[in-house]
Amino acid sequence: MKHDGIEFVYKGSNPENEIKQVISAIVEKLHFNSPSDSAMKMVLNSTKNISKATCRIASQTGVFIAEATNKNPVIAITMLETKMRKQFEEWRKSRFV
């Protein structure tokens, strides 16, 4: 999936459509909350036993990077979302100082 500054890549086993919809919603939320000039690349690498989600968001204000692993791909993406949101919160606190 690639559109509007977002690139999303599935590696390994391909998740079911319901899981893809949940993941897509999280990706859209992250992109919405990122700096306005940002480009995002997210990769979900899944095997039978583990899912690893990685995300890189680059903008003029800086680069935000996070990764998370879990047996469940939705949990991995949700954990990654939490890590990225913490970085966004720190960025927002310091941007008008």
N, C-alpha and C positions, 0 to 999 in steps of 0.2 A: 504494500500500500504506500503510495506517495502522493501527497497533495499539499498545497499551501504551506510549504516549509516543513512538512512532516514526512519523514521516511520511516516506515515500519517494516521490519523483516522478520519472518518466521523461519527458524532453522530447526532441523530435526523433524519430529512428528508435528503434523498440522492439527491445531486445535479444532474442536467442533464449532459450529456457527454461533451457538449461544455464548461460548467462551470468547470467541472473536468479538462479539458485540460488547461484552463487558470490558474487554481489553481496549477496544476502540473508544469507548466512552471515557475511560481513564486517560488514554493518550490525548484525546481532545481537551479534557480538563487541564492536563499538564500544559499543553500548548497554549491554552487560553490564559493561564496564570503566569506564563513565562514572559520575559521582556518582549516588547512589540516587534523588535527587529530580529527575533531569534529564528534559528533553524534547528530542527530536532531530528535526531536519529535514535530509534529504539529497536532493539533486537531481542527477540524471545527465542532462546535456544532450549528446546525440550527434547528429553529422551524419555524412556519408560519410567525412570526413577527420579528424575530431577528436572526442574525448569529454572533457567537462569535468565533474568531480565536485566538488560543494560540500557542505559539512556544517557545521551549526550545532547545538551542544549547549548548552542553557541550564539552569542550576541555581542554587540559592542561593549556591553557592560561586563562581560565575562563569560566563563564557561561553567556550566553546571553538569556534574557527572555523578551517577549513582548506579548501583547494581544490587540485586537481591536474588536469592535462590530459595526455592521451596519445591516440594513434591507437586504441589498444585500450582498451575500457571497463573491463575487468578490471584492467588495469595502472593506469589512472587511479584506480580505487577503492582498489587496493592501496597506491598512493602516498599517497592521502588517509589511509588507515588508519595508515600509518607516521607521518604528521605529527600525527594526533590522538593516537596512543599516546605520542609525545614530550611533548605537552602534558599528558597524564594523568600521566606520570612526574614532570614538574615539579610538578604540583598535589599529587601524593602526597608528594613530598619536603618540601613546605612546609606541609602541613596539620596536622602535629603538632609544629611548631616552637614 
